């Protein structure tokens, strides 16, 4: 169960019946989960934006005594889930929200390696007059490619690892991990615009400048529109963040959506 829900979340696929079934089944089988299973599952539910708190209370309580059984990657996932829970339910009794610092080191362990594309976008934005910090790390530990810390505005330059390719349409789709980070950033007060690598491919320098000007405008629009809810800017051809809850689902999912979910999952696992 844990591996399946983790794979769907990583691919950014909204398989509502699957998540509903696992949330229900976990009540009866939580004692069968090892520590890694629980960490993967709690991350997966946070990743897709699950809006019911019960699964987090259940897995958090079970996992609290087994923290030493987790490796660094598991702790990194648990940290992200704890940030999500804290933003969604500040008063919820989730063991890890009170001691985030012990998990933060696992999340921030990677040394950042800026790409040539990122450096080029940064230089062009400086020329356009947008002064920013290169590779800024927020208080929560989020690494931002280009950021204006005082105003909490940022631009992320997303290369191929941030995307999957839809097996049916050939379109690039933002993966679940990147969607999750975008929603978390918004929950913690950041307005973020994303520059995708394929948006710049084959463009002339004037066209690139025009694109970046539009990205700056998008950040401004976000700041003006942000009234009590999070919204991140994405190309219209890409998927947006998923909000899942038992209450929000219809009783059936269409065969077409299920086939599309399967196609995206295969892409995530084997490409």
BABANU-589352 format. One record per residue (C-alpha): x, y, z; residue number from 0. Coordinates in steps of 0.5 Angstrom, whole numbers. Layout:
<rs>
((X,Y,Z),NUM) ...
</rs>
This chain:
<rs>
((0,0,0),0) ((5,5,2),1) ((9,4,-4),2) ((3,5,-9),3) ((1,11,-5),4) ((8,14,-6),5) ((9,13,-13),6) ((2,16,-15),7) ((4,22,-10),8) ((10,23,-13),9) ((7,23,-20),10) ((2,28,-18),11) ((-4,23,-20),12) ((-10,25,-17),13) ((-13,17,-16),14) ((-18,19,-11),15) ((-21,12,-10),16) ((-14,10,-8),17) ((-13,15,-3),18) ((-20,14,0),19) ((-19,6,0),20) ((-12,7,4),21) ((-14,12,9),22) ((-19,7,11),23) ((-15,1,11),24) ((-9,4,15),25) ((-14,5,21),26) ((-14,-3,21),27) ((-7,-4,19),28) ((-2,1,22),29) ((1,-4,26),30) ((3,-8,20),31) ((7,-2,17),32) ((14,-1,18),33) ((17,6,20),34) ((19,7,12),35) ((12,5,10),36) ((9,10,15),37) ((14,16,13),38) ((12,14,6),39) ((5,14,7),40) ((4,21,11),41) ((9,24,6),42) ((4,22,0),43) ((-2,24,3),44) ((1,31,5),45) ((4,31,-2),46) ((-3,31,-6),47) ((-6,36,-1),48) ((-10,31,3),49) ((-15,35,7),50) ((-17,30,13),51) ((-13,31,19),52) ((-15,23,21),53) ((-9,20,17),54) ((-4,25,20),55) ((-6,24,27),56) ((-6,16,26),57) ((1,15,23),58) ((4,21,27),59) ((2,18,33),60) ((5,11,31),61) ((11,14,28),62) ((13,18,34),63) ((16,12,38),64) ((20,10,31),65) ((24,16,29),66) ((30,13,30),67) ((28,7,25),68) ((28,12,19),69) ((34,14,15),70) ((35,21,12),71) ((31,21,6),72) ((25,19,10),73) ((26,24,15),74) ((26,29,10),75) ((20,27,7),76) ((17,27,15),77) ((19,34,15),78) ((15,36,9),79) ((9,33,12),80) ((10,36,18),81) ((10,43,15),82) ((4,41,11),83) ((0,39,18),84) ((3,45,21),85) ((0,50,16),86) ((-6,46,15),87) ((-8,45,22),88) ((-4,49,27),89) ((-7,46,33),90) ((-7,39,31),91) ((-3,34,35),92) ((2,32,30),93) ((8,30,34),94) ((13,33,29),95) ((11,40,29),96) ((13,41,36),97) ((20,39,34),98) ((22,41,27),99) ((29,43,28),100) ((31,36,29),101) ((28,34,22),102) ((30,40,18),103) ((37,38,17),104) ((35,32,14),105) ((31,36,9),106) ((37,41,8),107) ((42,36,7),108) ((43,37,0),109) ((49,42,-3),110) ((45,46,-8),111) ((48,46,-15),112) ((46,51,-20),113) ((45,50,-27),114) ((47,54,-33),115) ((40,56,-35),116) ((39,58,-28),117) ((45,63,-28),118) ((43,65,-35),119) ((36,67,-32),120) ((39,70,-26),121) ((43,75,-30),122) ((38,77,-35),123) ((33,78,-29),124) ((38,83,-26),125) ((39,86,-33),126) ((31,87,-33),127) ((32,91,-26),128) ((30,85,-21),129) ((35,85,-16),130) ((35,78,-12),131) ((38,73,-8),132) ((41,67,-12),133) ((40,61,-8),134) ((36,63,-2),135) ((34,58,3),136) ((28,60,7),137) ((27,60,15),138) ((23,53,14),139) ((29,50,9),140) ((26,51,2),141) ((31,53,-3),142) ((29,58,-8),143) ((33,59,-14),144) ((32,67,-15),145) ((29,70,-9),146) ((27,77,-6),147) ((27,75,1),148) ((24,82,4),149) ((18,81,0),150) ((17,74,-1),151) ((17,73,-8),152) ((21,68,-12),153) ((23,65,-19),154) ((24,58,-19),155) ((28,56,-26),156) ((25,48,-27),157) ((29,44,-31),158) ((27,37,-33),159) ((27,33,-26),160) ((21,37,-25),161) ((17,34,-30),162) ((14,28,-33),163) ((12,27,-40),164) ((5,25,-41),165) ((5,18,-44),166) ((-1,19,-48),167) ((-1,27,-50),168) ((7,28,-50),169) ((6,34,-46),170) ((10,36,-40),171) ((7,35,-33),172) ((9,38,-27),173) ((11,32,-22),174) ((8,31,-15),175) ((14,33,-11),176) ((15,40,-15),177) ((7,41,-14),178) ((8,40,-7),179) ((14,45,-6),180) ((10,50,-9),181) ((4,49,-5),182) ((8,49,2),183) ((12,56,-1),184) ((5,59,-2),185) ((2,56,5),186) ((8,60,8),187) ((7,66,5),188) ((11,66,-2),189) ((9,68,-9),190) ((13,64,-14),191) ((13,64,-21),192) ((16,58,-25),193) ((20,58,-31),194) ((20,52,-35),195) ((26,50,-39),196) ((22,48,-45),197) ((19,55,-45),198) ((26,58,-46),199) ((28,53,-51),200) ((29,55,-58),201) ((27,63,-56),202) ((31,69,-58),203) ((34,73,-53),204) ((28,78,-54),205) ((23,73,-53),206) ((27,70,-47),207) ((27,77,-44),208) ((19,78,-46),209) ((18,71,-42),210) ((21,74,-36),211) ((18,80,-36),212) ((11,76,-36),213) ((14,72,-30),214) ((15,78,-26),215) ((8,81,-28),216) ((5,74,-25),217) ((9,75,-19),218) ((5,82,-18),219) ((-1,79,-20),220) ((-1,73,-15),221) ((1,78,-9),222) ((-5,82,-11),223) ((-10,76,-12),224) ((-7,73,-5),225) ((-13,73,0),226) ((-13,68,4),227) ((-11,62,0),228) ((-5,60,-4),229) ((-4,60,-12),230) ((2,59,-15),231) ((3,61,-23),232) ((4,55,-28),233) ((4,55,-35),234) ((-3,53,-37),235) ((-1,46,-40),236) ((1,44,-34),237) ((-2,41,-28),238) ((-4,45,-22),239) ((-3,42,-15),240) ((-8,37,-12),241) ((-13,38,-7),242) ((-16,31,-4),243) ((-21,29,1),244) ((-26,24,2),245) ((-32,30,2),246) ((-29,33,-5),247) ((-29,27,-9),248) ((-35,24,-13),249) ((-37,17,-12),250) ((-34,15,-19),251) ((-28,17,-23),252) ((-28,16,-30),253) ((-25,11,-34),254) ((-21,16,-38),255) ((-18,19,-32),256) ((-16,13,-29),257) ((-12,11,-36),258) ((-9,18,-36),259) ((-7,16,-28),260) ((-4,10,-30),261) ((0,13,-36),262) ((3,18,-32),263) ((5,13,-27),264) ((8,9,-32),265) ((12,15,-34),266) ((14,17,-27),267) ((17,10,-26),268) ((20,8,-32),269) ((23,14,-36),270) 
</rs>
